[in-house]
Amino acid sequence: MDASIRKRMANVVLATITVVAFATALAQTTELRVWFGRENFIPADQFAVFHAENPDIRVNFEVIRLEDVPTQLILAQRAGQAPDIVQIASHTVPQMASSGLLQSIGELVERWQTEMPESYAALAPITWSAASYDGEIYGASLFNQSMYLFYRADWLAEAGITQTPRTLDEVLAAARAMSTLPAGGERIGFSVIGTANVPPVWELPLFMSLGGQFVDGVPQLDSEAGYAFIDFYQTLMRDGLAHPDSLAWDPGEMRAAVIGGRAGMMIEGEHIYVPIHERIAYGSGDWSFTLLPHREGAESEARYIALGFPFLMTAASENDDAVLKVLEYLSRPDILMNVALTYQPTSNLRVAEDPRYLAAKPWAMDILPLFEQVVQFPAHPSNQLEIMDVLVELRQEMLANPTADSVDMAKRYQALLDEAASR
């Protein structure tokens, strides 16, 4: 055979082998899709280190708002385009799990504990409890917080109030005192959300701190706690303690009023203390926080709820090993640190004790004993989203009709809640 022909044949064979090898490599690469609930939760390295460690796994990620995930996941699953991992608010875990949208990772957690014991040991129990339903673990809640009463301590001192307000009546008294302070401009005592575009995760923690109870995941508004809860928001509007435009305010506007020095108190989570600290340093004595108020004489009934943002494995995923590797990666202190420093606190105990974290969030040690008192959100197993919709309607009526009878309003909305739960 001519040498040139043999050379060409050898080149063809080599090219064929190269193409086959490349195709085989592509076939062996696992594509994993992740939905993050906020851009802030995305690791700073955008999985660069993960890809270097796991060249056979490619993580593709995008942001789907926490509030939109339940609906979007249903649509994606029907279309055969569901991601492998989704991040949602913990109160929607029961409904998504009972709807068959998630799958248990109990066996993966056991592997995690056995194969990566040091990594597993760094995670607080809430990592699993905030991502569980009916005895099954569906993911890992690496970021968790609660809602607290933020207040301007310097304004209280200016008003002659020396005690931190702890009861509902004391909060209202403090709001009145703050609202009358001379400020060279508008000053309101309490900043609230009124828009219908966000879930009632600011109001429900207050309902529980006032002793509000749930029966099978349904808030019992027709109760002393429910009456006090509704009357509180009505009083804020009726007595001019909240901004008259509050009905249209979203979380950004509520926070801006406080950060901008126009409002003295609000119900808010720890992550907002970061931008407040940048403007008014914590430890200056100008602002602080405490547990949400309880009803006078009913402190023993108060409960404080945890809000988690777990990463969950969807029912559509068939990539157990890859999912485990991604969850473990997201839980690492060096990966979590940037998010924890600038945004949500984490359940990784090593991060919580890191000097960098304590320096960036000097309130962290003060908030720890408060967070230790939190309990899981008592969500409805199948109709939580419908219940939340009713509570958003209540939010708007409380602010729009401040002179209506609070007991009558509680009874009407209790009927709507019961109906929503039974659909």
Secondary structure, DSSP 8 states (H G I E B T S, - for coil): --HHHHHHHHHHHHHHHHHHHHHHHHHH-EEEEEEESSGGGS-TTTTHHHHHH-TTEEEEEEE--TTTHHHHHHHHHHTT---SEEE--GGGHHHHHHTT-B---HHHHHHHHHHSHHHHHTB-THHHHTTEETTEE-EE--BEEEEEEEE-HHHHHHTT--S---BHHHHHHHHHHHHTS--SS--EEEE----SSS-STTHHHHHHHTT--EETTEE--SSHHHHHHHHHHHHHHHTT-S-TTGGG--HHHHHHHHHTTSEEEEEEEGGGHHHHHHHS-TTSSS-EEE---B-TT-GGG--EEEEE--EEEBTT---HHHHHHHHHHHTSHHHHHHHHHHS--BSBHHHHT-HHHHHH-TTHHHHHHHHTTEEE----TTTHHHHHHHHHHHHHHHHH-TTS-HHHHHHHHHHHHHHHHT-
